[in-house]
Amino acid sequence: MTDTLWADVAEFQPVVDDRYPYRWFAFRSNDGTYRDKHFAANLAWAKKAADAGKLDGFIVYAVYEPDNDVWAKTLISMVGTPHPLMVVMIDVESWGGRIKGDHSAGINAGRVMLANWLGAGSRVIGYGNASDLENIWPHRGNVRIVLADYTANRPFPGKIAHQYTDHATVAPFGKCDLNSADGYSSAALQSAFGIHRAPAPASDPTPPAPKPKPMRIIPPFPLRKGQYFGPRLPLWNLKSVSGYFTHNADLKRWQAMAKARGFYHGVTDGHYGPLTAAAALEIQTHHRLTCDKLIGPATWRATFE
């Protein structure tokens, strides 16, 4: 069975650092209006770790105090803009009988405020032992619960995780609370809380392919006196020719073919001279083409056919 573990800490433990081993992390923001001394440092690390992919999510928890919704407003003011991988947990405890009776109205008012701030009710969860939750927050609705129980792993309405010890040894804290979301992979826990890692922007986007330099849009034909340019293949398909090239290999090929067929009697040197012009005229006359002594597409085809 897959379980997802995380430690939860407060100012009683050292500040978190890169030795922390789990994919989730929980830490206190405030106890009523009291602000945790290590909160800012823990939050900064959690954001950085989440952005770097070291954390899949983190939980900021506030301890409920019967002060209307000031405890929730304190958390919001401490966090500022919520991170997209952040979940908020409401810690509900009696503190040895100091808090008594049904406080559902005050807790739920803060819960609604936090849900609106985060943009999703699934990102607000609760924490406590079974007795405190049933007495102090009996009207919880469908909130997800981290149940504190160090002797057994009992079922409980809405339970998503189990805090099973307060004496775990986790770096860099030493002794701390440890929680397990039994049967939840890290990705499944993200889904349950409704949080998703935004795709990272490309840090080094592939540059667009450079545009080819425009070529002179002129036909490479005709090949004529003083011209040492010729087309690349296909040699007579003018639609596929987008420019001309500084080489005379094509004229040498034409001279060789014209010579093989008895029309050209000079050296196959790729130079358009009198013998080349005479051969072109002879081929044009033979095939009843325009007699201009220029080696255009029609003259080229007639030579090679």
C-alpha positions as CSV (number, residue, x, y, z in Angstrom):
1,M,0.0,0.0,0.0
2,T,1.3,3.5,-0.9
3,D,1.4,6.0,2.0
4,T,2.5,9.6,1.8
5,L,4.3,10.9,4.9
6,W,5.0,14.3,6.2
7,A,6.3,16.0,9.4
8,D,4.6,18.9,11.0
9,V,6.6,21.4,13.0
10,A,6.5,24.8,14.8
11,E,9.0,27.1,16.4
12,F,9.8,24.4,18.9
13,Q,11.9,22.6,16.2
14,P,14.7,24.0,14.0
15,V,13.9,25.7,10.7
16,V,13.5,23.3,7.8
17,D,16.4,22.9,5.3
18,D,17.3,20.7,2.4
19,R,17.9,17.6,4.6
20,Y,14.1,17.2,4.9
21,P,13.3,13.8,3.3
22,Y,9.6,13.8,2.4
23,R,7.5,15.2,-0.5
24,W,5.0,17.0,1.8
25,F,5.7,19.3,4.7
26,A,3.5,20.9,7.4
27,F,4.3,23.9,9.7
28,R,2.5,26.3,11.9
29,S,1.7,29.9,11.0
30,N,-0.1,31.1,14.1
31,D,-1.8,30.2,17.3
32,G,-4.8,32.7,17.3
33,T,-3.0,36.0,16.9
34,Y,0.4,34.7,18.0
35,R,2.7,34.4,15.1
36,D,5.2,31.5,14.9
37,K,8.8,32.7,15.0
38,H,9.9,30.2,12.3
39,F,7.0,30.7,10.0
40,A,8.7,33.1,7.5
41,A,11.8,30.9,7.1
42,N,9.7,27.7,6.8
43,L,7.4,29.3,4.2
44,A,10.3,30.6,2.1
45,W,11.9,27.1,2.0
46,A,8.6,25.4,1.3
47,K,7.9,27.7,-1.7
48,K,11.3,27.3,-3.1
49,A,11.2,23.5,-2.6
50,A,7.8,23.3,-4.3
51,D,8.9,25.4,-7.2
52,A,12.0,23.2,-7.6
53,G,9.9,20.0,-7.5
54,K,11.3,18.8,-4.2
55,L,7.9,19.1,-2.6
56,D,4.6,18.1,-4.1
57,G,2.7,20.1,-1.6
58,F,2.9,21.8,1.8
59,I,0.4,22.5,4.7
60,V,0.3,25.7,6.7
61,Y,-1.7,25.2,9.9
62,A,-3.3,27.7,12.2
63,V,-4.4,26.9,15.8
64,Y,-8.0,27.8,16.3
65,E,-8.7,30.3,19.1
66,P,-12.2,31.6,20.0
67,D,-11.6,35.1,18.7
68,N,-14.2,35.1,15.9
69,D,-12.2,34.8,12.7
70,V,-9.1,36.7,13.7
71,W,-7.1,33.5,13.7
72,A,-7.9,33.0,10.0
73,K,-7.2,36.6,9.1
74,T,-3.9,36.3,10.9
75,L,-2.9,33.4,8.7
76,I,-3.9,35.1,5.5
77,S,-1.9,38.2,6.4
78,M,1.2,36.2,7.2
79,V,1.1,34.2,4.0
80,G,0.1,36.9,1.5
81,T,-0.5,35.4,-1.9
82,P,-1.1,31.6,-1.5
83,H,1.2,29.3,-3.3
84,P,-0.6,27.0,-5.8
85,L,0.7,23.9,-3.9
86,M,-0.3,25.1,-0.5
87,V,-3.0,23.6,1.7
88,V,-4.3,25.2,5.0
89,M,-5.1,23.1,8.1
90,I,-7.2,24.2,11.0
91,D,-5.8,22.8,14.3
92,V,-8.7,22.3,16.7
93,E,-7.8,21.4,20.3
94,S,-9.3,21.9,23.7
95,W,-5.9,22.6,25.3
96,G,-6.6,20.7,28.5
97,G,-10.3,21.9,28.7
98,R,-9.6,25.6,28.1
99,I,-11.7,25.6,25.0
100,K,-15.1,24.0,25.6
101,G,-18.5,23.6,23.8
102,D,-19.5,23.8,20.2
103,H,-17.4,26.3,18.2
104,S,-18.5,25.1,14.8
105,A,-19.9,28.5,13.8
106,G,-16.6,30.3,14.5
107,I,-14.4,27.6,12.9
108,N,-16.6,27.3,9.8
109,A,-16.6,31.1,9.3
110,G,-12.8,31.0,9.2
111,R,-12.9,28.0,7.0
112,V,-15.1,29.7,4.5
113,M,-12.8,32.8,4.5
114,L,-9.8,30.6,3.9
115,A,-11.5,28.6,1.1
116,N,-12.4,31.8,-0.7
117,W,-8.9,33.0,-0.4
118,L,-7.4,29.8,-1.7
119,G,-10.1,29.4,-4.4
120,A,-11.2,25.9,-3.3
121,G,-12.8,24.4,-0.2
122,S,-10.8,21.2,-0.7
123,R,-7.6,23.1,0.1
124,V,-8.8,23.7,3.7
125,I,-8.6,20.7,6.1
126,G,-8.9,20.0,9.8
127,Y,-6.8,18.5,12.5
128,G,-7.4,17.2,16.0
129,N,-8.1,14.1,18.1
130,A,-11.5,12.4,17.9
131,S,-12.8,13.8,21.2
132,D,-11.8,17.4,20.5
133,L,-13.2,17.3,17.0
134,E,-16.5,15.8,18.1
135,N,-17.0,18.3,21.0
136,I,-15.5,21.6,19.6
137,W,-16.2,21.1,15.9
138,P,-19.1,18.7,15.6
139,H,-20.6,20.4,12.5
140,R,-17.7,20.1,10.1
141,G,-19.5,19.2,6.9
142,N,-17.3,17.2,4.5
143,V,-14.0,18.7,5.6
144,R,-11.0,16.3,5.3
145,I,-9.4,15.5,8.6
146,V,-5.9,14.6,9.9
147,L,-6.7,12.5,12.9
148,A,-4.3,12.6,15.8
149,D,-4.2,9.2,17.5
150,Y,-0.9,7.7,18.9
151,T,-2.4,4.4,20.0
152,A,-4.4,3.2,17.1
153,N,-5.4,4.0,13.5
154,R,-9.2,4.2,13.9
155,P,-11.7,5.3,11.3
156,F,-13.2,8.7,11.5
157,P,-15.5,10.8,9.3
158,G,-13.6,12.6,6.6
159,K,-10.3,11.2,7.7
160,I,-7.6,11.5,5.0
161,A,-4.5,11.1,7.2
162,H,-3.3,9.9,10.6
163,Q,-0.9,11.6,12.9
164,Y,0.5,8.5,14.5
165,T,3.4,9.8,16.6
166,D,4.9,13.0,18.1
167,H,8.3,11.4,18.7
168,A,9.5,10.7,15.1
169,T,13.1,11.5,14.3
170,V,13.1,13.5,11.1
171,A,16.0,15.7,9.7
172,P,16.6,18.4,10.4
173,F,14.2,18.7,13.3
174,G,15.0,15.7,15.6
175,K,11.8,14.8,17.4
176,C,8.5,16.0,15.8
177,D,5.0,14.9,14.7
178,L,4.7,12.5,11.8
179,N,1.7,12.0,9.6
180,S,0.6,9.4,7.1
181,A,-2.0,9.7,4.4
182,D,-2.7,5.9,4.3
183,G,-3.2,4.5,0.8
184,Y,-2.5,7.9,-0.9
185,S,0.3,8.4,-3.3
186,S,1.6,11.9,-3.4
187,A,-0.2,12.6,-6.7
188,A,-3.4,11.2,-5.3
189,L,-3.1,13.4,-2.3
190,Q,-2.6,16.4,-4.6
191,S,-5.8,15.4,-6.4
192,A,-7.8,15.0,-3.2
193,F,-6.8,18.6,-2.1
194,G,-7.4,20.0,-5.6
195,I,-3.9,21.3,-6.1
196,H,-1.9,20.9,-9.3
197,R,1.6,21.8,-10.3
198,A,1.5,24.4,-13.0
199,P,3.7,23.5,-16.0
200,A,7.0,25.2,-15.8
201,P,7.8,27.7,-18.5
202,A,10.5,26.7,-20.9
203,S,13.7,28.1,-19.5
204,D,15.5,27.8,-22.8
205,P,13.0,27.7,-25.6
206,T,14.1,26.3,-28.9
207,P,14.8,29.3,-31.1
208,P,12.9,29.4,-34.3
209,A,14.7,28.1,-37.4
210,P,16.4,31.0,-39.2
211,K,14.6,32.1,-42.3
212,P,16.5,31.3,-45.4
213,K,18.1,34.3,-47.1
214,P,16.0,35.3,-50.1
215,M,17.5,34.2,-53.4
216,R,17.2,36.1,-56.6
217,I,13.9,35.0,-58.2
218,I,15.1,34.8,-61.7
219,P,15.3,31.7,-64.0
220,P,18.7,30.2,-64.2
221,F,18.2,29.7,-67.9
222,P,19.3,30.6,-70.5
223,L,22.9,29.6,-70.4
224,R,24.7,31.9,-72.7
225,K,28.0,33.6,-73.6
226,G,29.7,34.9,-70.5
227,Q,27.3,33.1,-68.2
228,Y,28.8,30.6,-65.8
229,F,25.7,29.9,-63.8
230,G,23.4,26.9,-64.0
231,P,20.4,25.4,-62.1
232,R,20.5,22.6,-59.6
233,L,18.2,19.6,-60.1
234,P,15.5,19.3,-61.4
235,L,17.2,21.1,-64.3
236,W,14.4,22.1,-66.5
237,N,11.5,22.5,-63.9
238,L,11.5,26.3,-63.6
239,K,8.8,26.1,-60.8
240,S,11.3,24.4,-58.5
241,V,14.2,26.8,-59.2
242,S,14.3,29.6,-56.8
243,G,17.6,31.2,-57.8
244,Y,20.9,30.6,-59.6
245,F,24.2,29.2,-58.4
246,T,27.8,30.1,-59.1
247,H,28.9,27.0,-60.8
248,N,29.1,25.7,-64.4
249,A,28.7,22.0,-63.8
250,D,25.3,21.9,-65.6
251,L,26.8,23.5,-68.7
252,K,29.5,20.9,-68.7
253,R,26.9,18.1,-68.6
254,W,25.0,19.7,-71.5
255,Q,28.2,20.0,-73.5
256,A,29.0,16.3,-72.8
257,M,25.6,15.2,-73.9
258,A,25.6,17.4,-77.0
259,K,29.0,16.0,-77.9
260,A,27.9,12.5,-77.5
261,R,25.1,13.1,-79.9
262,G,27.4,14.8,-82.5
263,F,26.3,18.4,-82.0
264,Y,29.2,19.7,-80.0
265,H,32.8,19.5,-81.1
266,G,34.6,21.4,-78.4
267,V,36.0,20.7,-74.9
268,T,33.5,20.1,-72.1
269,D,34.8,22.9,-70.0
270,G,31.6,24.5,-68.9
271,H,32.5,27.7,-70.8
272,Y,29.9,29.2,-73.2
273,G,31.9,30.0,-76.3
274,P,31.3,29.9,-80.0
275,L,31.3,26.1,-80.3
276,T,28.7,25.9,-77.5
277,A,26.6,28.5,-79.3
278,A,26.9,26.6,-82.6
279,A,25.9,23.4,-81.0
280,A,22.8,25.0,-79.4
281,L,21.8,26.5,-82.7
282,E,22.2,23.1,-84.4
283,I,20.0,21.4,-81.8
284,Q,17.4,24.1,-82.0
285,T,17.3,23.8,-85.8
286,H,17.1,20.0,-85.7
287,H,14.1,20.1,-83.2
288,R,12.4,23.2,-84.8
289,L,12.9,25.3,-81.7
290,T,13.5,29.0,-81.4
291,C,16.9,29.6,-82.9
292,D,18.5,32.0,-80.3
293,K,21.6,30.0,-79.5
294,L,20.6,30.1,-75.8
295,I,20.3,26.9,-73.8
296,G,16.9,27.2,-72.2
297,P,14.5,24.5,-70.9
298,A,13.3,23.4,-74.3
299,T,16.9,23.2,-75.7
300,W,18.0,21.3,-72.6
301,R,15.2,18.7,-72.9
302,A,15.9,18.3,-76.6
303,T,19.5,17.6,-75.9
304,F,18.9,14.9,-73.3
305,E,15.9,13.2,-74.9
